[in-house]
Amino acid sequence: MIESKKDHNFKIYLVLFAIFAVFIVLLDTETIGDDYIRRVLNLAAIYTIVSVSMNLVNGFTGLFSLGQAGFMAIGAYTVAILTVPLEKREAIFYVVPQNPVLAQIEIPFAAALILGGILAALIAVLIGIPVLRLKSDYLAIATLGFSEIIRIIFTNAKPFTNGALGIKSIPKMPTMWVFFGAMIASVILIILLINSSYGRAFKAIREDDIAAEAMGINLFKHKVMSFAIGAFFAGIGGGLLASLLGTVDPKQFYFTMTYNFLLIIVLGGMGSISGTVIASFIVTVGLEVLRFFDEPLTIFGFNIPLFRAGFRMVIFSALLMMLVLFFRNGLLGQKELSWGMVKKLFSRKRGAA
């Protein structure tokens, strides 16, 4: 009976994945949708990668880290520096010439993307060795500070990053499967990690680090490991963002960007992968749907004063506050979406009706 139930669930997941794949193929071949819809969905896929990586650190390991924007910047600049065509670099680095060694290096996008993630992970290890001995708000402030230090270094390292002018002419990926393929692979890898012995150690540290240490778990090792893995996937997300936008500059990676990911993991549930995925698409698409609130509105010749730039965020924040009031632990809390949960939800609605 148990095996047949598992087979039934597997078939349902397989059908849903096939429907999802067909939907992406239709979008990718421009059968449905337009460039704007494809761009928003690609951005949602990138936000999913970074948010899930942040949830690994904050939700599953219990570390209050706010350094995702800095690690994204490392991945984005790695892709930008190494993938821009050689013949276009002189026009980009016209104020300060590019470093002569880097000026002769051009590698494929996939290699640059992986390298950006690895560099972000190495920097995370160097940062984590002194910082992860802190706890709670002190850790948040320290990681946020290092994120700003990374951004300022990129602003001033002109021979490498072109300073505040940024880097343009980054090759854009021609297919949505680059972004959604990376999203699916990242989510699967993090799920496998969480369900492994290392993932159980992360959860033990989150629940009670003293008890975890008493059980023989090396706290420092596992904290650094979680921090580095989260930074790796954040670097991957940054590299994909550079490819999506076609340009990078330090202003894109202010610390306020990290708050978007913090909002997503709180909304989806601290410690829920499926909740984070759902919240990433809700937040990204929701901000675009509400964009008309930023445009002036005139009714019978009378201008509505509230409709101006920034009003969209007020509406979105109010909606999130209402949602948090009803779902204090986020959409899924620490649970994962399952067919049993969906059936129970619909049965409750039918019972109420």
N, C-alpha and C positions, 0 to 999 in steps of 0.2 A: 504493500500500500504506500509506504514511504517513497519507494523508488519510483512508482508511477506518478506520484505527486511531483517529485523532482523533475521527472521527464516532462510532465505537463507544463511546469513553470519554465523549463528550459525552452520548450517550443514556443511559449508565449513571448519570452524575451527575444527569441530568434526572429519571430514575426515582426515585433516592434523594431528591431534593428534593421530588418529589411525595409520596412516602411520609412524609417529615418534615412537609410541610404538612398532610397528612391527619391525622397524629398530633396536631399542634398544634390543628387545628380540632376534633377530638374532645375534647381537653382543654378547649378554650376554651368549647365548648358544653355542658360538664359531662356529656357522654356517658360518658366514662371519667374516673377519677381523682377527686380532691377538692381542696378549697381548699389543703390543706397541700402536696400534690404540685405544684399550680400555683405556689404561692409559692416553693417550693424551686427549681423550674425557672426561674422569672423571676429569682431571685437568681443562679442559675448564668449566665443570659444577661448580667446586669449585670457579674458578675465576669469574664466573657469579654471584654467591651468594655474594662474597665480593664486586665486582664492583657495583652491584645494591645497596648494603647497603651504599657504599661510595657515590653513586649518590643521595641517599636519603638525605644525609647530605650536600654534596657540590652542587648538581644540583637543588634539590627541596627546600632546606632550605637556601641555599646561604652561608653556613659556609665553609671556606677554611680549611678543616681538613686534616692532613696527618698522622694520627695515626693508620691506619688500620693494619699495620704489628704488632704493639704491642698487639692489641686486638686479632689478629689471634694467636699470641704466647700464650696468656692466654687460649684460647680454645684448642690449640694443646697440651699444657702441661697438662691441666686438663684431657683430654682423655688419654694421655700417662701414667700419674701417676696412674689413677684409673682403667685402663683396662688391663695393663700388668699382665699376670698370676703370682700368688704369688710365684710359684716355680722357676720362672726365675729372680726374682728381686735381689736375692743375687749375681748372676753372673753379673748383670748390675751395681749395686751399690757396686762395689768391692773396690773402693778407699775410699769413705766415706759412711758408712752404711745409708740406707734410714731411715727417721724418723719412729720410732717404731709404731706410730699410723697409718700412711699411709701404712706402710708395711703390715698391716693386712686387708686393705680395697681393695676389688675388686668388681666393679659394672658393669652391662651390658653397652654396647657401647652407646645405645640410651640415657640412663640416664646420662652417662658421657658427651655426646655431648650437651644435654640441659643444664646441670650444667655448662659446659664451657661457653656457651653463656650467661647464667645468671651472672656468675662471671665477664665476660667481660663487661656486661652492668653495673654492680655495680661499677666496677673500673672506667668506663666511667663517671658515675654520680659524683664520688669523684673527678675525674680530671676536669669534666666540670664545677663544681661549681666555682672554681677560674678562669678557663681558658676561658670559653665562654663569659666572659665580654670583652675579646679582640676582635678585628676585623681584617679582611683582612690578610696581611702577618704576623702580630704579632700572630694571632691565628694559622696560619700554622706552624710557628716556634715553638710555645709552644707545640702543639700537637705532632709535630715531635720529640721534646725533650723528652716528656713523653713516647713516643714509644721506644726511645732508653733507657730510664731509666728502663722500664719494661724488655727489653732484657738483660740489665746488671744485674738486680736483679736475673733473671733466670740463668744467668751465674755464679753468686756467691752463690746462695742458694743451695749448693751441697746436703745437706740431703733431699731436696725436689725434685730437678730437675737434680741431678747428674752433675751439672756444665757444663763445656764446652764439656764433653764427651757425653752428650745427653742421651736419653732413647731409647733403641732398643726393638725389639720383641713386638711391638704394633700389636695387632690382625688386620689383613686386612679384609675388607668386601668382601664377596664372590660374590657379585652381583653389577652390574652397577646401579640398581634401587635405591640403598642407596644414591648414589651421585645425580642421576638425579631426584629421588623423593624429596630429600632435596632441589634441585634447583627449581623444579616446585612449591613446597610448599612455599619457600621463596619469589619467584617472585610474586605469587598470594597474599600472605599476604601483601607485600609491595605495590602492586597495590591497594588492598582494603584500606590500610592506606592512600595512596595518594588521593584516591577518597572520603575519609571521611572528616569530618569537621576539623580534625587535619591536614590532608593533605592540605586543603585549607588555613589553618593558616600558615603552612610551606611556601607555595607559596607566601602568602602575605608578610611574613618576608623577603623572597628572593627579592621580587620586591621593597619594601620600608618599612624598619622596623619602621621608625618614623610614617608613615601613619598606619601601622598595629597596633602599640601601641595606636594610637589615636582612632582606632576602637574598642579598648578593648581587644586586644590580649596580653596575658602575654608573653612577649618576652623571658624572662629567662626560664620560665617553658617549652615552646615549643622548645627552643634551646636544653635544657638538654634532653628533651624527644627524639628529633630527634637524638642527639648524642648517647644516650644510646641504642636506637633501632638499629642504624647503627652498634654499637659495638657488640650487641647481635648476629647479623647475621654474622659479621666478626669472632666472636668466633666460631660460627657454622662452617664457612668455614675453620678455623684453625683446628678444631677437625677432619673434614673430610680429610684435608690434611695430618694430622698425620696418619690416618688410611690408606690413599692411599700409603704413602711412607713407613710406617712401622717403622719409626724412626723420632725423632725430636732432634734438637740441636739449640743453640742460633744463629748460623751462618745463618740459614734459614730465619731469621726474621730481617735482616738488613733493614734500612730505604729505601734502594733502591727497596725493594719489593713493597712498597707503590706507587712508581712511575709507576710500571706496571699497577696498578689499575687506577691511575690518567690518564695514557695514554688511557686506555680502555674507560673511561667515556667521555673524550674529543673527542675521535674518534667516539664513538657512538652518542654523543650529551648530553650536560649537561641538564638534565631534561627530558630524554627519557629512559624509561625502556626497550622497545623493541630494541632501538638503542644500549643500553649497552649490552643486551644479544647477539646481532649479533656481536658487536665488541669484546666481550669476546672470542667467538669462532674464529673470524678472527685472533686476536692477538695470541692466544694460538696455533692454528693450523698453522698459518703463520710462526711463529718462528721455528716450527718443520720442515715445508716444506723447509725452506731456510737453514736448517742445513748443507747441502752439501757444502755451501760456506765456512764453517770452515775447510773443509778437503783440503789437498794439491791437486793441479791439475797439471798434466803433459801432455803437448801436443807435440807430436813428440820429446820427450826427453827433452823438455824445461819446466822448472817449472815456473808456473804463480805465481809471488810473492804476488799478492793480496789475493790469496786463503789461508787464515790462520785463526787461532782462533780469533774470534772477527769480522771478515769481514761480517758475517751474520747480525750482528746488524747494520752495516753501510748500507747494502742494505735495511734492513727493515726500518731503519730510513728515508732513501731517499724516499722509497715508501710512507711512512706515510706523509712526507712533501708534496709530490705531491698530495696526497689525501686531505690534509688540504687546499691546495691552491684552489681546486675545491669545497670543502665542508667546508667552514670556520666555520660553527657551528656544525660540525660533520656530520655523515651520515644522521641523522634525526632531528638534532637541538633539539627543545623542543616538537617535534611532536611524535606521536606513529604510528607504522606501521599499515596500514589499507588496505583493499582490494581496496578502492577508490584510494589510493596512488599508489598501484601496477598497477591498470588499467591505471591511468593517465601516469605513467612512460612508459608502453608499447605502449600506444597510441601516445606518443611523438616520440618514436623510429620509429613507423610505419609511422608517418607523415614526419619525417626526411628522411626515406628511400624513 
